[in-house]
């Protein structure tokens, strides 16, 4: 399989976008060294664009982003793709609404994952972005689609755009790669805030009716349309 001419312009635009979005991960303290990645679905085609494996963030270029099919096989690129490619390909295959996936090891969120504990919805930010608790996914081995299966099982039927994979890290989804990056940033902020609140006492949960109202407003009214 090769990238055909009618999708070439879209792929090149996504390579530029995905490359640029990676800069947000270290900027917001969500990753260290080469850990973590952003990917994007190629609309209308069974393809995704993802970070190359083990390449430092300051060495990323649009040209070294890797194009893969939705089974995780390389279609175009000189580098091996991220070790999360098969997992993210599984997400794209099974959740058609998803246009972008992000993986981070952001420290506060990973601390919750290491405790095998979901993050409770005790802030309006959590209600706004995630529509409730940030759920916990199962422990899964890296390198095949096991993580992808855990993400899909956990997020199917959930309003959350983030999942804490047990003992591992954060995966976020969105209609676009940029939306998934935003979810990763807000997940870490929620994880940090709730951790700090717990140092002072037991945080107070927001009532479900208020979570529903906050989520609807933020998703459908807030911002520019």
C-alpha positions in Angstrom: 0.0 0.0 0.0 1.3 3.5 -0.9 -0.1 7.0 -0.3 -2.0 7.8 -3.5 -2.0 11.2 -5.2 -5.5 12.2 -4.1 -4.6 12.0 -0.5 -1.0 13.3 -0.7 -1.9 16.9 0.2 -3.9 15.8 3.2 -1.1 13.6 4.5 1.5 16.3 4.1 -0.7 18.8 6.0 -1.2 16.2 8.8 2.5 15.6 9.0 3.1 19.3 9.6 0.2 19.4 12.1 1.2 16.3 14.1 4.9 17.4 14.2 3.9 20.9 15.5 1.6 19.5 18.1 4.4 17.4 19.7 5.9 20.7 20.9 3.1 21.0 23.4 3.9 17.8 25.2 7.3 18.9 26.7 6.1 22.5 27.0 3.3 21.4 29.4 5.5 18.9 31.2 3.6 15.9 29.9 6.7 13.9 28.7 10.4 13.4 29.3 13.1 12.3 26.9 11.3 10.6 23.9 8.3 9.1 25.7 4.9 10.0 24.5 3.4 10.7 21.1 0.6 12.3 19.0 -1.2 10.7 16.1 -3.9 11.7 13.7 -6.3 9.9 11.5 -6.2 10.7 7.7 -9.9 11.5 7.1 -11.6 9.2 4.7 -8.7 6.8 4.4 -7.5 3.9 6.5 -4.3 5.7 7.5 -2.8 7.5 10.4 0.2 9.8 10.9 2.3 9.2 14.1 5.6 10.1 15.7 8.7 8.0 14.9 9.9 5.8 17.7 12.7 7.0 20.0 13.3 10.3 18.2 13.9 13.4 20.4 11.3 16.1 20.3 13.7 18.7 19.1 14.6 16.5 16.2 11.1 16.0 14.9 10.2 17.3 11.5 7.2 16.8 9.2 9.3 14.6 7.0 10.1 12.1 9.7 6.4 11.6 10.8 5.4 8.1 9.8 2.3 7.1 7.8 0.8 3.7 8.8 -2.4 1.8 7.9 -5.0 1.0 10.5 -3.3 -2.3 11.3 -0.2 -0.5 12.3 1.9 -1.3 9.2 4.2 1.4 7.8 2.9 2.8 4.5 5.4 5.6 4.2 8.4 6.9 6.2 12.0 6.3 6.8 11.7 5.6 10.5 10.1 2.9 12.6 6.8 4.3 14.1 6.0 4.7 17.7 5.7 1.5 19.8 2.1 2.6 20.5 1.2 2.4 16.8 -0.7 -0.9 16.9 -2.6 0.3 20.0 -3.6 3.6 18.5 -4.5 1.9 15.1 -6.9 -0.4 17.1 -8.5 2.8 18.6 -9.0 4.3 15.1 -10.5 1.0 13.8 -13.0 0.7 16.6 -13.9 4.3 17.4 -14.7 6.0 14.2 -15.4 9.3 15.9 -11.8 9.6 16.9 -9.5 11.7 14.8 -6.5 12.0 17.1 -4.8 10.1 19.9 -2.2 11.2 22.4 -0.1 9.3 24.8 1.8 10.8 27.7 3.5 9.9 31.0 2.5 13.1 32.7 3.6 12.7 36.4 0.5 13.5 38.4 -1.8 11.5 36.1 0.7 8.6 36.2 0.6 8.7 40.0 -3.1 8.0 39.9 -2.5 5.2 37.3 0.1 3.7 39.6 -2.4 3.6 42.4 -4.9 2.0 40.0 -7.4 4.7 40.8 -9.7 6.8 38.6 -9.6 10.6 39.1 -12.9 11.7 40.8 -14.9 14.5 39.3 -14.4 17.2 42.0 -13.6 20.2 39.8 -15.5 22.0 37.2 -12.6 21.5 34.8 -13.0 17.8 35.1 -16.7 18.0 34.5 -16.3 20.4 31.5 -13.7 18.3 29.6 -14.3 14.8 30.8 -18.0 14.7 31.8 -17.3 12.8 35.0 -14.5 10.8 36.6 -11.4 10.2 34.4 -11.6 6.4 34.2 -9.0 3.7 34.9 -8.1 1.2 32.1 -6.5 -2.2 32.6 -2.9 -3.0 32.8 -1.7 -4.0 29.4 1.6 -4.9 27.7 3.2 -2.4 25.4 4.0 -3.4 21.7 0.8 -4.8 20.3 -2.9 -3.8 20.4 -3.5 -4.9 24.0 -3.4 -1.2 25.2 -5.7 -0.3 22.3 -8.2 -2.9 23.4 -8.1 -1.5 27.0 -8.6 2.0 25.8 -11.6 1.1 23.6 -13.2 -1.1 26.3 -12.8 1.7 28.9 -13.9 4.6 26.8 -16.7 3.0 24.7 -19.9 4.5 26.1 -17.9 7.0 28.2 -17.9 10.8 27.8 -14.3 11.0 29.0 -11.7 11.9 26.4 -8.9 10.5 28.7 -8.1 7.1 30.2 -5.5 6.2 32.8 -4.0 2.9 31.8 -3.0 1.1 35.0 0.7 1.4 36.0 1.4 3.0 32.6 0.2 6.4 31.6 -2.4 8.6 29.9 -4.1 8.1 26.5 -6.5 10.8 25.3 -8.7 10.9 22.2 -10.5 13.7 20.3 -12.2 14.5 17.0 -8.8 16.0 16.0 -5.2 15.6 17.1 -5.3 19.1 18.6 -8.4 18.2 20.7 -6.6 15.1 22.0 -3.6 17.2 23.0 -5.8 19.6 24.8 -7.4 16.7 26.7 -3.9 15.5 27.7 -3.0 18.9 29.1 -6.3 19.2 31.0 -6.0 15.6 32.3 -2.7 16.4 33.9 -4.0 19.7 35.4 -7.0 17.8 36.9 -4.8 15.1 38.3 -2.5 17.7 39.9 -5.3 19.7 41.4 -7.1 16.7 42.8 -3.9 15.3 44.3 -3.3 18.7 46.0 -6.9 18.7 47.3 -6.4 15.3 48.9 -3.4 16.7 50.9 -5.9 19.0 52.6 -8.7 16.5 53.1 -11.4 14.6 51.1 -12.4 16.5 48.0 -16.1 17.1 47.5 -17.7 15.4 44.5 -19.8 17.5 42.1 -23.4 16.2 41.8 -24.2 14.3 38.6 -26.9 16.8 37.5 -24.3 19.6 37.8 -21.7 17.6 36.0 -24.1 17.0 33.2 -25.0 20.7 33.0 -21.3 21.8 33.0 -20.3 19.2 30.4 -23.2 20.2 28.0 -22.4 23.9 28.4 -18.6 23.5 27.8 -19.0 21.1 24.9 -21.9 22.9 23.1 -21.9 26.6 24.2 -18.5 27.7 25.5 -16.0 29.4 23.1 -16.4 30.5 19.5 -18.7 28.6 17.1 
